[in-house]
Amino acid sequence: MKEQLVKAAQMHAAGELERAKTNIMVYMNQSVGIGEHSDIVEAIQEELDKMAAAEDRMDMLHKYFT
C-alpha cells in the first residue's frame, strides 16, 4: 500500500509540474491571446513557483519514502 501511495503522490506532483511548464510555454509562445494576464512575467514567475514546489515534493518523496 505504501508504494502505491508514494507512486500516486509522485504522479500527482509530476502532473502539476508539467501543467505549470505547459502554461509557461503558452505564455512565451502565445502571450497575445491571454487577456487575463496583463503581467506575463509575473504569471511566468507564479508558474515557476508551482514547478519548484512540485519538484520539491517529488524530491522529498524520493528521499524519504523510496
C-alpha positions as a printed Julia matrix, in Angstrom:
66×3 Matrix{Float64}:
  0.0    0.0     0.0
  2.84   2.42    0.84
  4.37   2.0    -2.61
  1.05   2.78   -4.3
  0.56   5.91   -2.19
  4.07   7.15   -2.93
  3.59   6.44   -6.62
  0.27   8.33   -6.66
  1.84  11.32   -4.89
  4.78  11.33   -7.31
  2.48  11.16  -10.32
  0.34  13.99   -8.94
  3.4   16.2    -8.42
  4.74  15.31  -11.88
  1.39  16.28  -13.39
  1.44  19.63  -11.59
  4.97  20.26  -12.82
  4.01  19.5   -16.43
  0.9   21.67  -16.19
  2.91  24.66  -14.97
  5.58  24.03  -17.61
  2.93  23.95  -20.33
  1.41  27.19  -19.06
  4.83  28.86  -19.26
  5.28  27.61  -22.82
  1.88  29.07  -23.75
  2.78  32.41  -22.13
  6.07  32.53  -24.02
  4.72  31.46  -27.4
  1.16  32.85  -27.47
  1.01  35.63  -24.91
 -1.05  37.87  -27.2
 -4.13  35.69  -26.75
 -4.01  35.63  -22.96
 -6.16  38.51  -21.81
 -6.42  37.78  -18.09
 -2.66  38.07  -17.55
 -1.51  41.6   -18.2
  1.83  40.93  -16.48
  3.23  37.93  -18.33
  6.49  37.93  -16.35
  4.59  37.72  -13.06
  2.42  34.92  -14.43
  5.52  33.01  -15.52
  7.1   33.5   -12.08
  3.98  32.09  -10.44
  4.15  29.02  -12.69
  7.85  28.63  -11.9
  6.97  28.65   -8.2
  4.46  25.87   -8.85
  7.11  23.89  -10.73
  9.58  24.33   -7.87
  7.03  23.19   -5.29
  6.12  20.12   -7.33
  9.76  19.23   -7.87
 10.46  19.66   -4.16
  7.61  17.27   -3.36
  8.99  14.69   -5.78
 12.46  15.05   -4.25
 11.11  14.65   -0.71
  9.11  11.57   -1.69
 12.18  10.03   -3.25
 14.49  10.96   -0.38
 12.26   9.82    2.48
  9.89   7.21    1.09
 11.7    5.19   -1.57
